[in-house]
Amino acid sequence: MQPIVLGIETSCDETAIGIVRGRTLLANVIASSVDEHARFGGVVPEIASRAHLEAMLPAIERAVAESQISLRDIDAVAVTAGPGLVGALLVGVASASGLAQGLGRPLYGVNHLAAHISVDYLTHDQPTRPTIALLVSGGHSSLLQVNDITGSITKLGATMDDAAGEAFDKIARILQLGFPGGPAIDRDAQSGSASAIDFPRGLTTTNDWATRPYDFSFSGLKTAVARYLESAPKYVRADVAASFQEAVVDVLLLKSLAACKATGIDSLVIAGGVAANSRLRAVATERCAKAGIELRIPKPDLCTDNGAMVAALGSLMLSAGKPATRGAFDADSSLPVEQVSL
């Protein structure tokens, strides 16, 4: 009998509960507080924490109802222990700890970043083999070598300043497209030209490839967009959005395919909120096919923060015989990606 695992995700502004049975997704409930943050142009940690407290119990009840199971049917509980906003994480950890203790079930405190990659477990029939993973979201842009998602992840590179999703949010704010910026720029870019403006590709000089080939930087691109807008008051917003988006996508994939080539790994997983971007998905499909790289990207609704990914990683940990997290534990807002679980 395949184990049933309930996952809780509260690293940012989504209160998310997922329930899986083995590789089958039974429920994926998300209560987002994004509308409460929109007027501030970004996530306010205190607002997020309070929203999690209010949404937690209704979200769990709804997930259990959608799964058509009872809480007693759950074999294990998994929760995001980090990285993320510490106050938000603590709400999830406390809720999961109480639930697991009350049910007498094992609890897995897992890494948010590894969970994003683990959602691939729910969307493909074949298990994830050793792969390069491009993790792109509002808070993270990382290139990882994943030999075993339950315990062997090596960080090849990461952002040196803004994450890709953060850059989308900031440029969307400058273009007055609202928050969150990723979906807004994606929509606006549909009617623009990706080649209208030649924005810079960060960390792609000869010296950069020699010294930090897998790191990212988007602050220079953000500045270039701002200066362009100042110098061209009659700019076409859709062209700016499309050209900016193209610069981000180009760099992300240049570095990802370079990592595949250098390691000899012919598999690429793209995960995180930015993986829902239509241009990234289209260009990745084209370039990976040309390079002979197997590409795996979750469905768009499983790219953003969700409980299903946490439940999936918990299920993998349980099936692999990995030890559960013992005793009381704190959330770790800076938990390194190499540490898959506590």
URZIWO-V37832 format. One record per helix or strand of 3 or more residues. SS is the DSSP state (alpha for helix, beta for strand). FROM is the first residue (numbers start at 1). TO is the last residue. If there is no record, write none. Layout:
ss:from:to
SS:FROM:TO
SS:FROM:TO
//
This chain:
ss:from:to
beta:4:9
beta:14:21
beta:24:32
alpha:34:38
alpha:45:67
alpha:71:73
beta:76:82
alpha:86:103
beta:106:111
alpha:112:118
alpha:120:123
beta:131:136
beta:141:148
beta:152:159
alpha:164:174
alpha:181:189
alpha:206:211
alpha:219:231
alpha:237:263
beta:267:271
alpha:273:276
alpha:278:291
beta:294:297
alpha:300:302
alpha:307:319
//
